[in-house]
Structures are given as structure tokens and as C-alpha cells.
Amino acid sequence: MVKIVVSRKIPDKFYQQLSKLGDVVMWQKSLVPMPKDQFVTALRDADACFITLSEQIDAEILAQSPNLKVIANMAVG
């Protein structure tokens, strides 16, 4: 099963939809970013992640996330 990391708390209806696709690991705060060390740890075996503009996916994170196939930005505009 795929692992999906969500960097912010999302509405339950969206969480339920993602849960149909795989195991979802979601940060439980909507206004406070996930600390980088926890973010890196969560992504180590993740297949996909949903991030906001606050999170930075850099070379360090990519190097430690060999299974990561999808990086999706949650934003409007």
C-alpha cells in the first residue's frame, strides 16, 4: 500500500478520499508547519506528499526519500 504524507491538517472529506488510496500520515495542525525533522522522517518511506508553500522540498529531502514519486502543492490561485 502507498504512503501519503500530508503536511497540514486537511478537511475530513479530503482525508477520507486520500485514505482510499493508501496509508495517510497527516500533521494535525493547519496553521503551524510540520517541523523539518518530522517532515523528513515521515517522507523517508512515502510514495506521495501534499505540501503547502511553507514547506521546502530540497535536495536533502529528496536524497532521503527514495520512494517519493509525487509532490503536490496545496494552494489556490
Buried (B, 14 or more C-beta within 10 A) or exposed (E): EBBBBBBBBBEEEBBEEBEEEBBBBBBEEEEEBBEEEBBBBBBBBBBBBBBBEEBEBEEEBEEEBEEBEEBEEBEEE
